[in-house]
Amino acid sequence: MDVHCQSLAEVRANIDRIDRQLVALLAERGAFVAQAARFKRNSEEVKAPQRVEQVIAKVRELAQALGANPDVVEPVYRSMIAAFIQAELAEHAALAQQPG
Ligand SMILES: O=C(O)C(=O)C[C@]1(C(=O)O)C=C[C@@H](O)C=C1
């Protein structure tokens, strides 16, 4: 990270720019999470706790490699995945209501 901002406004402009990218990526990630519901038989498979731990281990490694703080990245991911699980449970329940 080699950008040295000259003002708080410049800092916040950069944060706003990054937030736009993050939200776009969350939209893309969320669309794939919703598709995962189609391949799962029940709510335990939706929650997939072993997969959650795989993802956490992977993003902690990525954080180390990319200069992020793993102790920030992990709770962000745990919170994000918890929210995606709720959305995927709702998607799974909606699919179960569909005929055929
Ligand atoms: O990998 C899956 O099975 C997913 O549904 C994706 C995802 C995630 O957001 O990473 C969401 C729910 C599961 O708890 C595990 C992981």
The ligand as an SDF file (V2000), in Angstrom:
LIG
                    3D

 16 16  0  0  0  0  0  0  0  0999 V2000
  -19.6360  -23.6540   -0.0570 O   0  0  0  0  0  0  0  0  0  0  0  0
  -20.8590  -23.7380    0.1640 C   0  0  0  0  0  0  0  0  0  0  0  0
  -21.4350  -24.8230    0.2920 O   0  0  0  0  0  0  0  0  0  0  0  0
  -21.6680  -22.5250    0.2790 C   0  0  0  0  0  0  0  0  0  0  0  0
  -22.8690  -22.5990    0.3280 O   0  0  0  0  0  0  0  0  0  0  0  0
  -20.9700  -21.1990    0.4040 C   0  0  0  0  0  0  0  0  0  0  0  0
  -20.7740  -20.7540    1.8580 C   0  0  0  0  0  0  0  0  0  0  0  0
  -19.9760  -19.4360    1.8110 C   0  0  0  0  0  0  0  0  0  0  0  0
  -20.5810  -18.3660    1.9230 O   0  0  0  0  0  0  0  0  0  0  0  0
  -18.7490  -19.5280    1.6410 O   0  0  0  0  0  0  0  0  0  0  0  0
  -22.0950  -20.5270    2.4670 C   0  0  0  0  0  0  0  0  0  0  0  0
  -22.6980  -21.4590    3.2500 C   0  0  0  0  0  0  0  0  0  0  0  0
  -21.9820  -22.6090    3.8280 C   0  0  0  0  0  0  0  0  0  0  0  0
  -22.0000  -22.4830    5.2320 O   0  0  0  0  0  0  0  0  0  0  0  0
  -20.5790  -22.6990    3.3800 C   0  0  0  0  0  0  0  0  0  0  0  0
  -19.9850  -21.7760    2.5900 C   0  0  0  0  0  0  0  0  0  0  0  0
  1  2  2  0
  2  3  1  0
  2  4  1  0
  4  5  2  0
  4  6  1  0
  6  7  1  0
  7  8  1  0
  7 11  1  0
  7 16  1  0
  8  9  2  0
  8 10  1  0
 11 12  2  0
 12 13  1  0
 13 14  1  0
 13 15  1  0
 15 16  2  0
M  END
$$$$
